[in-house]
């Protein structure tokens, strides 16, 4: 009479060998590894104007303590292994980096992207950082190019270049007698 324990053990061993052989033969696939993809690149950021003085604006561009003008942003964007899906600019004031304006820049020529971005700025001396990046058809983001834009209101000493102007406004003109 056969030992029931050996027959179960033999069946399990056979099943394991059969499964292991199937796994070894089926484990090799013919799908190639994905190709290395390259990130897009942005360069040659241009901001026009790079500074804006309130005195250069017409009276209808300044209302309710806000100045309104357009910042023209231009940048080169390329993707060596595909196409650029979108180019985005982000404008943030140095005094409050969380208050940002994000704009999608449309293509102007083959690798040139740009647009006039309407700005509404408070009448305070402020430097704004402009960051631009691209995203390609593989959803990879590019490097970042940065630039700066400055708004100068007319009631500051920096606007006239006269360092004593603000002190004279507060203290009045000195008596020359």
C-alpha positions in Angstrom: 0.0 0.0 0.0 1.3 3.5 -0.8 1.9 6.1 1.8 -0.7 8.9 1.3 1.8 11.4 2.6 4.3 10.6 -0.3 1.6 10.9 -3.0 0.6 14.4 -1.7 4.2 15.4 -1.4 4.9 14.2 -5.0 2.0 16.0 -6.4 3.0 19.3 -4.7 6.6 18.9 -5.9 5.4 18.2 -9.4 3.1 21.2 -9.4 5.9 23.5 -8.1 8.3 22.3 -10.8 5.6 22.7 -13.5 4.8 26.2 -12.3 8.5 27.2 -11.9 9.2 26.0 -15.5 6.2 27.9 -16.9 7.3 31.0 -15.0 10.9 30.7 -16.2 9.9 30.3 -19.8 7.1 33.0 -19.6 9.2 35.5 -17.6 11.1 36.7 -20.7 9.1 39.3 -22.6 9.9 40.9 -25.9 8.8 44.4 -24.9 11.8 46.8 -25.1 12.6 49.1 -22.2 11.2 52.6 -22.6 13.5 55.1 -24.4 15.2 57.8 -22.4 13.2 61.0 -22.8 14.7 64.5 -22.7 13.2 67.5 -21.0 12.2 70.6 -22.9 14.3 73.7 -22.5 13.5 77.4 -22.2 16.0 80.3 -22.9 16.3 83.9 -24.0 13.6 85.4 -21.7 12.7 89.0 -22.7 10.6 91.4 -20.7 9.3 94.6 -22.2 9.4 97.0 -20.3 11.8 95.8 -17.6 10.6 98.7 -15.4 7.6 100.9 -15.4 7.4 104.4 -13.9 4.0 105.7 -12.9 5.0 109.1 -14.4 5.1 107.3 -17.8 1.5 106.2 -17.6 -1.5 108.2 -18.8 -4.1 109.3 -16.2 -6.6 106.7 -17.4 -4.0 104.0 -16.6 -3.9 105.0 -12.9 -7.2 104.6 -11.0 -8.1 103.7 -7.4 -4.4 103.4 -6.3 -3.7 100.9 -9.1 -1.7 101.2 -12.2 -2.7 99.3 -15.3 -0.3 98.4 -18.1 0.9 95.4 -20.2 4.1 93.4 -19.8 5.3 91.7 -22.9 6.9 88.3 -22.2 8.9 86.4 -24.9 10.9 83.2 -24.6 12.4 80.4 -26.7 11.1 76.9 -25.9 12.3 73.7 -27.5 11.9 70.0 -26.9 14.6 67.8 -28.5 12.5 64.6 -28.6 9.0 65.8 -29.0 6.9 68.9 -28.9 6.3 71.6 -26.4 2.7 71.3 -25.1 2.6 74.6 -23.1 4.8 77.5 -21.8 3.7 79.1 -18.6 4.8 82.4 -17.0 4.4 83.2 -13.3 4.7 86.8 -12.0 5.2 87.2 -8.3 5.9 90.3 -6.2 8.9 90.2 -3.9 6.9 91.4 -0.9 4.3 88.6 -1.2 5.5 85.6 -3.3 2.2 83.8 -2.7 0.3 86.4 -4.7 1.1 85.2 -8.2 -0.2 85.8 -11.7 0.1 82.7 -13.9 -0.3 83.0 -17.7 0.0 80.5 -20.5 2.1 81.9 -23.4 1.0 81.0 -26.9 3.4 80.1 -29.7 4.3 83.1 -31.9 6.8 81.3 -34.2 8.2 77.8 -34.3 10.2 78.0 -31.1 9.1 81.5 -29.9 6.4 81.8 -27.3 5.0 85.1 -25.9 2.2 87.4 -25.1 1.3 90.7 -23.7 0.2 90.1 -20.1 -2.2 92.8 -18.7 -1.0 93.9 -15.2 -2.9 95.7 -12.4 -0.3 96.9 -9.9 -0.6 98.7 -6.6 1.1 102.1 -6.5 4.1 100.9 -4.4 7.7 100.5 -5.3 8.0 96.8 -6.0 10.2 94.3 -7.8 8.4 91.4 -9.5 10.0 88.1 -10.4 9.0 86.6 -13.7 9.5 82.8 -14.0 8.9 80.9 -17.2 8.9 77.1 -17.8 7.7 74.7 -20.5 6.0 71.3 -20.4 6.4 68.8 -23.2 4.2 66.1 -24.7 5.7 63.5 -22.2 4.5 65.8 -19.3 8.1 66.6 -18.4 8.8 70.1 -17.2 11.8 72.2 -18.4 14.3 74.3 -16.7 13.2 77.7 -15.5 14.3 81.1 -16.7 13.8 84.1 -14.5 13.7 87.9 -15.0 12.7 90.9 -13.0 10.3 93.7 -13.6 10.1 96.9 -11.4 7.2 99.3 -10.8 8.2 102.7 -9.5 5.4 105.1 -8.3 5.9 108.9 -8.7 5.7 109.8 -5.1 8.9 108.1 -4.1 12.4 109.5 -4.0 13.6 106.6 -6.3 11.4 107.8 -9.1 13.1 111.2 -9.3 16.6 110.1 -8.2 16.5 112.7 -5.4 17.3 111.0 -2.1 16.1 114.0 -0.1 12.7 114.3 -1.7 10.9 112.2 0.8 12.5 114.0 3.7 11.5 117.4 2.3 7.9 116.1 1.8 7.7 115.2 5.4 9.6 118.0 7.0 8.9 120.8 4.5 11.6 123.0 2.8 14.3 124.2 5.1 14.3 128.0 5.7 17.1 129.6 3.8 17.0 132.9 5.6 
